[in-house]
Amino acid sequence: MTCALDVEETAGALGRYRRRAERLIIGGGVTLALAVGLGALGASAPVLTILSLGIVALGAGAGSLVLARRMRRALGAGVWSAHPAVGVGQSRYATSVVLRSPDGGEVWPLTVIATRQRYELLRPGPDGVLWWCGDPRAGGVLAAPGGGPLIWAKPMRGARVRRRIVARAEAEGLMRRSAPKQPQPVDVTEHITVDGLSVRLDALPRAAEPPYAVLAAHARRQAAPQGRALRPEADVRRVAWWRVRSLRRIAGTTRVLVALAFCAAVGALALTGPPEEDAPKLYAIGVLVLGALVHSCYRLLVAGRPAARLMARSAASSPPTPRRYVLLYDPQGGGPVLVLFPVHGGLYVQPEGVLPLIPPGPSKEPRRGLPSRPVGTAWLHGRRDFASGAGMPFVTPWIEGRPLWPAGPYHENDGRPEFTALLDRLAPPLETRAP
């Protein structure tokens, strides 16, 4: 690897970021042209709103395009390095990240230049690791382990603010974190403790994937309190899928009801006879909410309902098969992931498969409802045909007496490099313990 852009995932992420910026610029230009055309026709009411939307889209696209060029220069001139990371504070448009240097001697407080939604794609978790490419004194690119998605970060200004942010990061254990393995291989001896036993990593069998001992230790470092339990819901084995609260949410019935309520409200206002000058605005809003209703109904019928029925059939199928699980979190979005192992196999057994999960909690507390323990036993229900050519089976795990709904198919360990890369992203390899 001569530079960070040589990483396939990085090059792809940068291309997607640039295309997104170009689409914003094109959309903003079209919107401005529409506003000018409506103004020429004498339609004064919606022109200012459309003009404002066009200016915002054009400005956002231009700013993103400038950041894309900065990213390309930084990624073309440097290589990726892996760092322990702590996210501190947040706002809608910026937040702070503190990185520890590879040798553990420095900390770099950085300001992230990204919307909150984009930052959430790679927010460092309880045992967070981020990749960095750039100069901490001038700015650079942050990415989740693997090299994408990408966000730009610059050095934080103000000595007082920097000291406060660094102190908060150190209070969260940044300096005690284990040093992550760098993208370039380094041979260093490491010890971990699993189930009360001390294990030397250099004594483990040399294999493509990390064994249960390594992933279980990583899961315990990531573990955090789950908060209060979710309200009980109907048993999917005894009732229809639409009577299960979580499946209704997954199918999208909530979006349909919200859009229907807005349509009813706009219709009620239209029937009251609004002032003539407000009629164009009301009709424009009506078209938007009607479009949202049609789209949500389409999604419910085409994707949501079939997926919910498939999950219900999978969760109710029998007999279940026990598997040991390790609960990890994907650094690209923070979603929970189960890594599954045979029940019997000891500390050095290799993973059998990976199953991404839908966060069971509400949007503000997505981890509510996850298993209380980072390791344990899961009962797998559903199709588990591992025969050659059978495709990826769809399974639903039951843990602690309730189902956890899968976010996708079961990924079997087929020995391919992609599976190893997925595990390295979920549990970045470690080199040494922090002092």
PyMOL commands that set and color helices and strands:
alter all, ss='L'
color gray80, all
select helices_A, chain A and resi 4-6+8-40+47-77+116-122+159-171+174-176+201-203+212-222+241-243+245-251+253-271+276-316+417-426
alter helices_A, ss='H'
color red, helices_A
select strands_A, chain A and resi 81-90+94-100+107-113+129-135+139-143+150-155+179-180+191-194+197-200+321-329+336-341+353-356+375-382+395-399+402-403+411-412+430-432
alter strands_A, ss='S'
color yellow, strands_A
deselect
rebuild
show_as cartoon
